[in-house]
Each structure stands twice: as C-alpha cells, then as structure tokens.
Amino acid sequence: MAKVVKVIELLAESSKSWEDAAQSAVNEASKTLRNIRSIYIKEFTAAVDNGKVSSYRINAKVTFDLESERTKPRR
C-alpha cells in the first residue's frame, strides 16, 4: 500500500533565532498533530527595529503521516 502524508503550512516567530522559530512551529503543531515527520523551511524573514533584528520569522511546511482506520489508536 502506498504511503500518504499531509502537508500544512505554518508561520512562526521568535525573538531568538530562526532555529527557535522552527522549533516553536513543531512544538505548536505537536499539540494537535501526531506522526510529524519533517519540517521544510520555505522562507526566512526578519523584522528590524532601530537598525537591529528584533524577531526572526519562518514560513514552513510540516509533513505528517495520515492515520488509516487500521492504525488509529483504540479508545
């Protein structure tokens, strides 16, 4: 059987780094999604205030496995 995954797009922001923004996206997605397999950073941007970077932003695609009827946990 072929494997099917779903991809969602997320935006995340951090005052520390792009890596921290990526981890925040994964942490937030993990609250409602299971089986997250990867994150693809599509775009990096930063906000600048008074000549200094004030926040790091990412546009990311998060990939996760879809659950079939056979793999859903029983309740």
Stockholm file with secondary structure:
# STOCKHOLM 1.0

chainA/1-75         MAKVVKVIELLAESSKSWEDAAQSAVNEASKTLRNIRSIYIKEFTAAVDNGKVSSYRINAKVTFDLESERTKPRR
#=GR chainA/1-75 SS CCCCEEEEEEEEEESSCHHHHHHHHHHHHHTTCSCEEEEEEEEEEEEEETTEEEEEEEEEEEEEECCCTTTSCCC
#=GC SS_cons        CCCCEEEEEEEEEESSCHHHHHHHHHHHHHTTCSCEEEEEEEEEEEEEETTEEEEEEEEEEEEEECCCTTTSCCC
//
